[in-house]
Amino acid sequence: MKKILFMLILLLLPFTGADDFQKYVESKGIWIWGSTLYDVGIDNFVDEMVEHNFSDVYLLVKDVSGYYTFDLIDDLLKETNGRFRVHAWIICFMDYSKGGWVDVNSTSYRQYLINDIIVPLVKMNVDGICLDYIRYPGNANGNTYPITSFCMEVRNAVKSINQNCILSAAVMPEMEANAYYYGQDYEEMAKYVDVLLPMTYTHNYKMPPSWVGEVVDYIKARANCKVQAIIQSLDDEGIFMDKEELKACIECALNNGSYGISFFRYPIADWQYEVIDEYIPIFDKIPPYVEIEYPQKDSLYIFGYRMMTLENKTVIIGYPREMIVNATDDRGIEKVEFYIDNEFVAEDKEEPYIFKLNKGCHQIKVISYDYSKNFASDETKICLFYV
């Protein structure tokens, strides 16, 4: 049903007057290190993500050193208040506190990852668990069972607590060689994860944007789950991908079936946002609620007291001379706009949503927007007479 709705929206877009440069995707994500989030500040980061319409954030919770903390992701979950999904990004079988690469067959380490890190995170109501370094270092010799079975174990643990928690895995992009060298069998892993995230890092692999599409197409042909390309917007040398390459990588991914796009890693350069902002996620399709709370419609007010019911208009004599709007949304209200006689006159981004009325008779309209650009409206005719 969701897929059908998504396709209908795409088909109807040309007739809605939408910006020709905007494209709608199911997911738009960004990857960020915990240290980077700490430096930039959670408030600033959330504001930036909301401004640029990101639907998914992958926050590094356990890094290659073996260190992990829940503090930052807990704070991020509270601050975002559902305006985008928060995934706990976990480095699995690389742990320098254990000497580097960890044996993927180690029962004790697998249980440590699940019981000490993954399960507590799911109980914190993270939106997703993302498994990274879920592989051999290159010496699997075709042995794929340990990786597949770990995916199964994690899925059982996650879904037993929260069926809606998204389980994803970052996978290598070597296509036909992947299973042999890294033990990652796309088809088998897809039976247990909700999303496979191929690391299509064009700079690391010195490949053109078309290669991103080839990887996505190869995995989608074999995996019965969603596939989303990770694009290397900032490489290991600290070089930001230029606009042309970024645009080409995105289009090659989407044209070959990537259900969304994500970018490795934050920060994003201003010129990159010029491209990224063209893509709008539609993960939230539920419009907000809005109502003109005061004055009550079709009423006569004299000096603040409602005297009687009128027909098709509201009359205020004296005071108060302000309109109060009630706007709510499960993911938060971005703003409320006010129109007088169909002309935009003001907006309010913070509660209470209040608007000072002009004397005379006017058609007043209010529109509330949530952070996914869904909207709802209410309107009434108000006549204000000063005394």
LINHU-V205250 format. One record per residue. N is the residue number from 1. RES is the residue in three letters. SS is DSSP state (hx for helix, st for strand, lp for the rest). PSI is psi in degrees with one decimal (none if undefined). Layout:
N|RES|SS|PSI  N|RES|SS|PSI
This chain:
1|MET|lp|-44.9  2|LYS|hx|-41.1  3|LYS|hx|-39.6  4|ILE|hx|-44.1  5|LEU|hx|-42.3  6|PHE|hx|-44.4  7|MET|hx|-37.3  8|LEU|hx|-40.7  9|ILE|hx|-43.9  10|LEU|hx|-38.5  11|LEU|hx|-33.2  12|LEU|hx|-17.2  13|LEU|hx|-42.3  14|PRO|hx|-19.9  15|PHE|hx|4.1  16|THR|lp|-2.6  17|GLY|lp|17.1  18|ALA|lp|153.0  19|ASP|lp|129.7  20|ASP|lp|-22.6  21|PHE|lp|-5.6  22|GLN|lp|139.1  23|LYS|st|143.6  24|TYR|st|132.1  25|VAL|st|163.0  26|GLU|lp|-23.5  27|SER|lp|140.3  28|LYS|st|111.7  29|GLY|st|163.7  30|ILE|st|144.2  31|TRP|st|136.5  32|ILE|st|137.9  33|TRP|lp|150.3  34|GLY|hx|-40.4  35|SER|hx|-36.8  36|THR|hx|-41.9  37|LEU|hx|-41.3  38|TYR|hx|-41.8  39|ASP|hx|-42.2  40|VAL|hx|-25.7  41|GLY|lp|132.1  42|ILE|hx|-43.1  43|ASP|hx|-47.4  44|ASN|hx|-41.0  45|PHE|hx|-46.4  46|VAL|hx|-43.9  47|ASP|hx|-40.1  48|GLU|hx|-41.6  49|MET|hx|-40.3  50|VAL|hx|-42.7  51|GLU|hx|-36.6  52|HIS|lp|16.1  53|ASN|lp|45.2  54|PHE|lp|139.9  55|SER|lp|-18.3  56|ASP|st|133.0  57|VAL|st|129.5  58|TYR|st|105.1  59|LEU|st|126.6  60|LEU|st|117.6  61|VAL|st|-42.2  62|LYS|st|122.6  63|ASP|lp|-174.9  64|VAL|lp|-18.1  65|SER|lp|-15.9  66|GLY|lp|-11.8  67|TYR|lp|139.9  68|TYR|st|152.7  69|THR|lp|146.4  70|PHE|lp|-6.5  71|ASP|hx|-49.4  72|LEU|hx|-42.5  73|ILE|hx|-31.4  74|ASP|hx|-45.8  75|ASP|hx|-38.7  76|LEU|hx|-42.2  77|LEU|hx|-41.1  78|LYS|hx|-40.9  79|GLU|hx|-37.8  80|THR|hx|-28.5  81|ASN|lp|40.2  82|GLY|lp|7.9  83|ARG|lp|-18.0  84|PHE|lp|163.4  85|ARG|st|141.8  86|VAL|st|119.9  87|HIS|st|134.8  88|ALA|st|113.8  89|TRP|st|118.5  90|ILE|st|121.8  91|ILE|st|121.0  92|CYS|lp|-77.6  93|PHE|lp|29.3  94|MET|st|118.8  95|ASP|st|101.2  96|TYR|hx|-19.1  97|SER|hx|-16.1  98|LYS|hx|9.5  99|GLY|lp|3.3  100|GLY|st|-125.8  101|TRP|st|132.9  102|VAL|lp|140.7  103|ASP|lp|119.6  104|VAL|lp|-16.5  105|ASN|lp|-2.0  106|SER|lp|108.0  107|THR|hx|-41.3  108|SER|hx|-40.6  109|TYR|hx|-37.2  110|ARG|hx|-43.5  111|GLN|hx|-33.2  112|TYR|hx|-46.4  113|LEU|hx|-42.7  114|ILE|hx|-52.4  115|ASN|hx|-36.7  116|ASP|hx|-24.0  117|ILE|hx|-56.8  118|ILE|hx|-49.8  119|VAL|hx|-47.1  120|PRO|hx|-36.5  121|LEU|hx|-41.7  122|VAL|hx|-38.6  123|LYS|hx|-19.3  124|MET|lp|-1.5  125|ASN|lp|37.7  126|VAL|lp|154.1  127|ASP|lp|-22.3  128|GLY|st|156.8  129|ILE|st|123.0  130|CYS|st|121.3  131|LEU|st|123.7  132|ASP|st|161.4  133|TYR|lp|39.1  134|ILE|lp|73.5  135|ARG|lp|171.1  136|TYR|lp|160.3  137|PRO|lp|-1.2  138|GLY|lp|4.9  139|ASN|lp|34.5  140|ALA|lp|-28.7  141|ASN|lp|36.0  142|GLY|lp|1.5  143|ASN|lp|99.5  144|THR|lp|-13.7  145|TYR|hx|-43.8  146|PRO|hx|-40.7  147|ILE|hx|-45.5  148|THR|hx|-43.5  149|SER|hx|-32.1  150|PHE|hx|-39.8  151|CYS|hx|-41.9  152|MET|hx|-43.6  153|GLU|hx|-42.3  154|VAL|hx|-43.1  155|ARG|hx|-45.2  156|ASN|hx|-40.4  157|ALA|hx|-44.2  158|VAL|hx|-51.6  159|LYS|hx|-21.6  160|SER|hx|-20.6  161|ILE|hx|-45.9  162|ASN|lp|105.7  163|GLN|lp|-24.6  164|ASN|lp|-6.7  165|CYS|lp|127.5  166|ILE|st|122.3  167|LEU|st|121.2  168|SER|st|163.2  169|ALA|st|128.3  170|ALA|st|124.7  171|VAL|st|154.7  172|MET|lp|154.9  173|PRO|lp|20.6  174|GLU|lp|4.1  175|MET|hx|-115.3  176|GLU|hx|-21.1  177|ALA|hx|-7.3  178|ASN|hx|-47.3  179|ALA|hx|-39.1  180|TYR|hx|-47.8  181|TYR|hx|-39.9  182|TYR|hx|-6.1  183|GLY|lp|14.5  184|GLN|lp|102.8  185|ASP|lp|105.8  186|TYR|hx|-46.2  187|GLU|hx|-43.2  188|GLU|hx|-40.7  189|MET|hx|-35.7  190|ALA|lp|-17.2  191|LYS|lp|-18.8  192|TYR|lp|-16.7  193|VAL|lp|156.7  194|ASP|lp|-30.2  195|VAL|st|134.3  196|LEU|st|132.6  197|LEU|st|88.4  198|PRO|st|132.3  199|MET|st|81.0  200|THR|st|71.9  201|TYR|lp|94.6  202|THR|hx|-33.7  203|HIS|hx|-43.6  204|ASN|hx|-40.2  205|TYR|hx|-3.4  206|LYS|lp|51.7  207|MET|lp|155.3  208|PRO|lp|165.9  209|PRO|hx|-31.8  210|SER|hx|-27.9  211|TRP|hx|-33.3  212|VAL|hx|-47.0  213|GLY|hx|-37.3  214|GLU|hx|-41.6  215|VAL|hx|-46.5  216|VAL|hx|-46.0  217|ASP|hx|-41.5  218|TYR|hx|-45.5  219|ILE|hx|-41.2  220|LYS|hx|-31.7  221|ALA|lp|-15.8  222|ARG|lp|-19.8  223|ALA|lp|127.2  224|ASN|lp|56.9  225|CYS|lp|176.3  226|LYS|st|147.5  227|VAL|st|130.2  228|GLN|lp|123.6  229|ALA|st|140.2  230|ILE|st|120.7  231|ILE|st|133.7  232|GLN|lp|79.5  233|SER|lp|-25.9  234|LEU|st|115.3  235|ASP|lp|-179.8  236|ASP|lp|-17.9  237|GLU|lp|4.0  238|GLY|lp|17.9  239|ILE|lp|125.8  240|PHE|st|133.5  241|MET|lp|137.7  242|ASP|lp|166.6  243|LYS|hx|-43.0  244|GLU|hx|-44.9  245|GLU|hx|-39.7  246|LEU|hx|-47.7  247|LYS|hx|-42.7  248|ALA|hx|-41.5  249|CYS|hx|-44.5  250|ILE|hx|-49.1  251|GLU|hx|-38.8  252|CYS|hx|-37.4  253|ALA|hx|-51.6  254|LEU|hx|-39.3  255|ASN|hx|-17.2  256|ASN|lp|15.3  257|GLY|lp|7.4  258|SER|lp|127.2  259|TYR|lp|-8.0  260|GLY|lp|-165.4  261|ILE|st|147.1  262|SER|st|157.3  263|PHE|st|127.2  264|PHE|st|104.1  265|ARG|lp|175.3  266|TYR|lp|140.8  267|PRO|lp|166.6  268|ILE|lp|134.5  269|ALA|lp|154.4  270|ASP|hx|-41.7  271|TRP|hx|-24.9  272|GLN|hx|-36.5  273|TYR|hx|-29.8  274|GLU|hx|-30.3  275|VAL|hx|-49.7  276|ILE|hx|-35.7  277|ASP|lp|-14.0  278|GLU|lp|-16.3  279|TYR|st|121.3  280|ILE|st|122.4  281|PRO|st|146.4  282|ILE|lp|35.7  283|PHE|lp|-24.0  284|ASP|lp|108.8  285|LYS|lp|3.3  286|ILE|lp|119.8  287|PRO|lp|158.1  288|PRO|lp|178.7  289|TYR|st|139.4  290|VAL|st|141.8  291|GLU|st|137.2  292|ILE|st|107.0  293|GLU|st|-40.1  294|TYR|st|133.6  295|PRO|lp|154.0  296|GLN|lp|138.7  297|LYS|lp|149.7  298|ASP|lp|50.8  299|SER|st|156.3  300|LEU|st|123.7  301|TYR|st|132.9  302|ILE|st|114.0  303|PHE|lp|45.3  304|GLY|lp|-8.4  305|TYR|st|130.7  306|ARG|st|120.9  307|MET|st|-39.1  308|MET|st|170.4  309|THR|st|136.7  310|LEU|lp|179.8  311|GLU|lp|117.6  312|ASN|lp|16.4  313|LYS|lp|161.6  314|THR|st|133.7  315|VAL|st|128.4  316|ILE|st|123.9  317|ILE|st|119.9  318|GLY|lp|-118.2  319|TYR|lp|170.9  320|PRO|lp|160.5  321|ARG|lp|30.0  322|GLU|st|146.2  323|MET|st|137.0  324|ILE|st|130.3  325|VAL|st|135.8  326|ASN|st|116.6  327|ALA|st|128.9  328|THR|st|156.2  329|ASP|lp|145.6  330|ASP|lp|-19.8  331|ARG|lp|6.2  332|GLY|lp|150.6  333|ILE|st|128.3  334|GLU|st|-46.6  335|LYS|st|162.5  336|VAL|st|127.6  337|GLU|st|146.9  338|PHE|st|135.5  339|TYR|st|137.5  340|ILE|st|121.0  341|ASP|lp|44.5  342|ASN|lp|14.0  343|GLU|st|129.4  344|PHE|st|132.4  345|VAL|st|-24.7  346|ALA|st|166.0  347|GLU|st|156.4  348|ASP|st|128.0  349|LYS|lp|2.1  350|GLU|lp|143.9  351|GLU|lp|152.3  352|PRO|lp|147.5  353|TYR|st|101.5  354|ILE|st|141.5  355|PHE|st|130.2  356|LYS|st|126.6  357|LEU|lp|149.5  358|ASN|lp|150.5  359|LYS|lp|157.0  360|GLY|st|-175.4  361|CYS|st|127.4  362|HIS|st|150.9  363|GLN|st|118.4  364|ILE|st|129.8  365|LYS|st|139.5  366|VAL|st|141.6  367|ILE|st|126.0  368|SER|st|141.6  369|TYR|st|137.6  370|ASP|st|-176.8  371|TYR|lp|-4.2  372|SER|lp|13.6  373|LYS|lp|15.0  374|ASN|lp|153.4  375|PHE|st|162.0  376|ALA|st|156.7  377|SER|st|160.5  378|ASP|st|150.0  379|GLU|st|160.9  380|THR|st|160.9  381|LYS|st|126.5  382|ILE|st|130.0  383|CYS|st|121.7  384|LEU|st|127.8  385|PHE|st|124.3  386|TYR|lp|150.0  387|VAL|lp|none
